[in-house]
Amino acid sequence: MIRLTPEQIAARCAQDIPDGAYVNLGIGMPTEVANHVPADREVIYHSENGVLGFGAAPEPGTEDPDLINASKQYVTMRPGGAFFHHADSFGMMRGGHIDISVLGAFQVAANGDLANWSTGSETYPPAVGGAMDLAVGAKRLFVITRHTLKDGTPKLVERCTYPLTGAGVVSRIYTDLAVIDVTPAGLRVVELLGDSSFDEVQALTGTRLLARDVLRTGAGS
């Protein structure tokens, strides 16, 4: 079974971000989305540490230590970019000024509940950050994640067993196997990625999936 790489998942997510959108990228895999802006679009990326209008990662050897995102990764700035206080950044998030937030997930439930801040593990202590503010403050919430854990445990489930970040907040999910919309009827597969069949994806999912007008694409670029 072909699974997309994190870079390919991020590139697929970037295709759905419209021109002129203000987009927050969460810590981890979501930060990769900034490296895949379609050439015909201007997307204004926001980071909770107080950066607006950053671009792709810099070329090796050209990093500026003063330019980082919330994941402490080096970024570049696009024309018109700005820096501001952390409190102002959270004001944007809580005030409904972010069009799309892209976050990672430990679990997503069939009704769009998101759990991404704690698994109860002492190895990986809880880390809320701005996830709760983004989950309820952004106009739409995209999740990018692997479809399962390494041992095959589903990350898309009927009901989250980890503490919630937000209830009913997820709009669309991008995994290494499929693009899935959260609908009132449940999780609907809109696109199969790689070479997986619908039945194979269903077998790796902890809740019933819906299928209607499912697209088939390759493994990505």
C-alpha positions as CSV (number, residue, x, y, z in Angstrom):
1,M,0.0,0.0,0.0
2,I,1.4,3.4,-1.0
3,R,1.1,6.0,1.7
4,L,1.8,9.7,1.0
5,T,4.8,11.3,2.8
6,P,4.2,14.2,5.2
7,E,5.4,16.6,2.4
8,Q,2.9,15.1,0.0
9,I,0.1,15.4,2.5
10,A,1.0,19.0,3.0
11,A,1.1,19.7,-0.7
12,R,-2.3,18.2,-1.2
13,C,-3.7,20.3,1.6
14,A,-2.1,23.5,0.1
15,Q,-4.1,22.9,-3.1
16,D,-7.4,23.6,-1.3
17,I,-6.3,26.9,0.3
18,P,-7.9,29.8,-1.7
19,D,-6.2,32.9,-3.0
20,G,-6.0,35.7,-0.4
21,A,-6.7,33.4,2.6
22,Y,-5.3,34.1,6.1
23,V,-4.0,30.7,7.3
24,N,-2.5,29.6,10.6
25,L,-0.2,26.6,10.5
26,G,0.1,24.6,13.6
27,I,3.2,22.9,15.1
28,G,4.7,19.9,13.3
29,M,3.5,18.6,10.0
30,P,1.2,21.6,9.2
31,T,4.2,23.9,8.9
32,E,5.2,22.1,5.7
33,V,2.1,23.5,4.0
34,A,3.9,26.9,3.6
35,N,6.4,25.2,1.2
36,H,3.7,24.3,-1.3
37,V,1.7,27.4,-2.1
38,P,0.4,27.2,-5.7
39,A,2.2,29.7,-8.0
40,D,-1.0,31.4,-8.9
41,R,-2.1,32.2,-5.4
42,E,-1.2,34.6,-2.5
43,V,-1.7,33.0,0.9
44,I,-1.0,35.0,4.0
45,Y,0.4,32.6,6.6
46,H,0.1,33.4,10.3
47,S,2.1,31.9,13.2
48,E,0.9,32.2,16.8
49,N,4.3,33.5,18.0
50,G,3.5,36.8,16.2
51,V,4.3,36.5,12.5
52,L,2.1,37.3,9.5
53,G,3.0,36.9,5.9
54,F,5.8,34.4,6.1
55,G,6.8,32.1,3.2
56,A,8.6,28.9,2.6
57,A,11.6,27.6,4.5
58,P,14.9,29.3,3.6
59,E,17.6,27.6,1.5
60,P,20.3,25.9,3.7
61,G,22.9,28.5,4.7
62,T,20.6,31.5,4.3
63,E,18.7,31.1,7.6
64,D,18.0,34.2,9.7
65,P,17.9,33.2,13.4
66,D,15.4,36.0,14.1
67,L,12.8,34.5,11.6
68,I,11.1,31.5,13.1
69,N,7.6,30.1,13.3
70,A,5.8,28.6,16.3
71,S,7.6,25.3,15.7
72,K,10.9,27.2,16.0
73,Q,11.6,26.4,12.4
74,Y,13.3,29.0,10.2
75,V,11.0,30.8,7.7
76,T,11.4,33.5,5.1
77,M,9.3,36.7,4.9
78,R,7.2,37.7,1.9
79,P,6.6,41.4,0.9
80,G,4.3,43.0,3.4
81,G,5.0,40.6,6.2
82,A,4.8,41.8,9.7
83,F,5.8,41.0,13.3
84,F,3.7,41.8,16.4
85,H,3.2,41.0,20.0
86,H,2.1,37.5,21.1
87,A,-1.1,38.9,22.6
88,D,-2.0,40.5,19.3
89,S,-1.5,37.2,17.5
90,F,-3.9,35.5,19.9
91,G,-6.3,38.3,19.4
92,M,-6.3,37.5,15.7
93,M,-7.0,33.9,16.4
94,R,-9.7,34.5,19.0
95,G,-11.3,37.3,17.0
96,G,-12.2,35.2,14.0
97,H,-9.7,36.8,11.7
98,I,-8.1,33.5,10.6
99,D,-9.8,31.9,7.5
100,I,-8.3,28.5,7.9
101,S,-6.3,26.8,10.6
102,V,-4.2,23.7,9.7
103,L,-3.5,21.5,12.7
104,G,-2.2,18.0,13.4
105,A,-4.2,15.4,15.4
106,F,-3.9,12.5,17.8
107,Q,-7.6,11.6,17.0
108,V,-10.5,13.0,15.0
109,A,-14.0,11.8,15.7
110,A,-16.8,11.1,13.2
111,N,-18.6,14.3,14.4
112,G,-15.5,16.5,13.9
113,D,-14.2,16.5,17.5
114,L,-10.5,17.1,17.6
115,A,-7.9,15.7,20.2
116,N,-4.4,16.9,19.6
117,W,-2.9,18.1,22.9
118,S,-2.6,15.2,25.2
119,T,-2.5,11.4,25.1
120,G,-2.0,10.9,28.8
121,S,1.6,9.7,28.2
122,E,4.3,10.6,30.5
123,T,6.8,10.3,27.6
124,Y,5.0,13.0,25.7
125,P,3.7,15.6,28.2
126,P,0.6,17.7,27.3
127,A,1.2,20.7,25.1
128,V,-1.8,22.9,24.5
129,G,-0.2,26.0,22.9
130,G,-2.7,27.9,20.8
131,A,-4.6,24.8,19.5
132,M,-7.8,25.4,21.5
133,D,-7.9,29.1,20.4
134,L,-7.4,28.1,16.8
135,A,-9.8,25.2,16.9
136,V,-12.7,27.5,17.8
137,G,-11.5,30.8,16.4
138,A,-10.7,29.9,12.8
139,K,-13.5,29.9,10.2
140,R,-12.4,26.5,9.0
141,L,-10.2,23.8,10.5
142,F,-8.2,21.4,8.3
143,V,-6.4,18.5,9.9
144,I,-3.4,16.8,8.4
145,T,-2.3,13.5,9.9
146,R,-1.2,10.0,9.2
147,H,-4.3,7.7,8.9
148,T,-3.1,5.3,11.6
149,L,-0.4,5.0,14.2
150,K,2.7,2.9,13.4
151,D,1.0,-0.1,14.9
152,G,-2.1,0.3,12.7
153,T,-4.3,1.9,15.4
154,P,-6.8,4.2,13.7
155,K,-6.6,7.9,14.3
156,L,-10.0,8.5,12.8
157,V,-12.5,7.1,15.3
158,E,-16.2,7.1,16.3
159,R,-15.5,9.0,19.5
160,C,-12.2,10.5,20.8
161,T,-10.7,8.8,23.8
162,Y,-8.1,11.5,24.4
163,P,-9.0,14.9,25.9
164,L,-10.6,17.2,23.4
165,T,-9.1,20.3,21.9
166,G,-12.4,21.3,20.4
167,A,-15.9,19.8,19.9
168,G,-17.2,19.5,16.3
169,V,-14.5,21.8,14.9
170,V,-12.9,19.9,12.1
171,S,-14.0,20.6,8.5
172,R,-11.7,18.4,6.4
173,I,-9.0,15.8,7.1
174,Y,-6.0,15.1,4.9
175,T,-4.3,11.8,5.6
176,D,-1.6,9.7,3.9
177,L,-4.5,7.6,2.3
178,A,-7.4,10.0,1.7
179,V,-9.1,13.4,1.8
180,I,-12.1,13.2,4.0
181,D,-14.9,15.7,4.8
182,V,-16.7,16.0,8.1
183,T,-20.4,16.0,7.3
184,P,-23.6,15.9,9.5
185,A,-23.9,12.2,8.4
186,G,-20.3,11.3,9.3
187,L,-16.9,11.2,7.6
188,R,-17.1,11.2,3.8
189,V,-14.2,10.2,1.6
190,V,-13.9,12.7,-1.2
191,E,-10.5,11.6,-2.6
192,L,-8.4,8.4,-2.4
193,L,-4.7,9.0,-2.5
194,G,-1.9,6.6,-3.5
195,D,-3.1,3.2,-4.6
196,S,-5.5,2.4,-1.8
197,S,-9.1,1.2,-2.4
198,F,-12.1,2.5,-0.4
199,D,-12.4,-0.8,1.4
200,E,-8.7,-0.8,2.4
201,V,-9.1,2.7,3.8
202,Q,-12.2,1.7,5.7
203,A,-10.4,-1.2,7.3
204,L,-7.9,1.2,8.7
205,T,-10.5,3.6,10.1
206,G,-12.2,3.4,13.5
207,T,-15.6,4.6,12.3
208,R,-17.8,4.1,9.3
209,L,-16.8,6.0,6.2
210,L,-19.2,7.4,3.5
211,A,-18.4,7.3,-0.2
212,R,-20.0,9.5,-2.8
213,D,-18.3,10.8,-6.0
214,V,-14.9,9.7,-4.7
215,L,-11.9,10.9,-6.8
216,R,-8.8,8.8,-7.4
217,T,-5.4,10.5,-7.5
218,G,-1.8,9.3,-7.5
219,A,0.7,9.3,-4.8
220,G,1.3,13.1,-5.1
221,S,4.5,15.0,-6.0
